[in-house]
């Protein structure tokens, strides 16, 4: 499955049925808050593994983290769709950007356009 295929497949699972929304629309805001909330749940899973399990990740932990990562993926793909952005193009562009930084030895550092 490509990222664009995933993005198309999940479209029917959005309770808001439109294609595009303005940033201030409830549908868009719900996706942004949902993404941040799910990312927080991923971080919380890791926090508890560090705190309660000496950082040792079990098979069950991996399954639970995978579920939360899937939820973050859903929100991210939907935000991209609302912005009329291809998820494949986003992924391809990200690889190109990071490869360019690595080739110039700029993976470490700060700034969006380094």
Secondary structure, DSSP 8 states (H G I E B T S, - for coil): --HHHHHHHHGGG-SS--S---TTSHHHHHHHHHHHHHHHHHHHHHHHHHHHHTT---HHHHHHHHHHHHHHHHHHHHHHHHTT--HHHHHHHHHHHHHHHHHTT-SSS--TT-
